[in-house]
Amino acid sequence: MDTNQHELYEYARLRLKQKKHLYFHFVLFVLGSIFCVVANKFLGVMPETHWSLWAITIWAFIFVLHFIRVFITDSFMNKKWEREQIDKLIAKQERKIEQLQKDLDKQ
């Protein structure tokens, strides 16, 4: 397997792992939310407050952040994007070095 294919395989494996963790997080969120509601409403754990709604809301916010990271941020800020950014920075540095060299040659 050549280097390029190996990189593609590793990226696919990483993405699969990220999605698997996200799906597990979702299942855990649903089951945990059900447990919180049952504990708060039916088992009488501090029934005078609505702590389960707060817990579910905070957990939902964390899940949304996880979702954004997996499906939005990491989908376009991948190895290819990193490589392009590095190439741009190297080209920019090379242009500056050339400009400095020209300035030195003039003097």
C-alpha angles and dihedrals in degrees: 000000000000124000096259094052090046091053091049091049093049091048091050090048091050092049091049090051091049093050092046090054091047092052090047089050090052093051090046090049093052094046092043091050092052090049092050093051092047092048093047101041108025106026093042099235100164093330093177090071130053095227092145091065090052092048092048092047093051092045091048090052091052090048091051090052089051090049092050091050094051102039104027114023101034094040093068102022094064134129092288091054091047091050091050091050092049091049090051092050092047091050090049091051091048091052090051091049091050091049091050090048091052090049090051092048091053091054 
